[in-house]
Amino acid sequence: MSPLLILGIFLIYTTVLFVVTFFTSRKANSNTFYLGNRVSPWFVVAYGMIGASLSGVTFMSVPGWVKETQFSYMVVVFGYLFGYL
């Protein structure tokens, strides 16, 4: 891929994000951002928690950490498994 195409895709993506943010944050405040006005459904919170725990950083850093801690991290993985269920 050419650098111009990559830059174009990046600029279009960034513009779309700013447009979506503009229209969805018109009546938002700090309470909305941090607490969701305390009306977030449980499944949205659960989806966010799972997404945060399975982030790209996890896939990049955990394999080396597992070797260093002699697989004691496996207990955490089992906890995730039961917690997700």
Buried (B, 14 or more C-beta within 10 A) or exposed (E): EEEEEEEEEEEEEEEEEEEEEEEEEEEEEEEEEEEEEEEEEEEEEEEEEEEEEEEEEEEEEEEEEBEEEEEEBEEEEEEEEEEEE
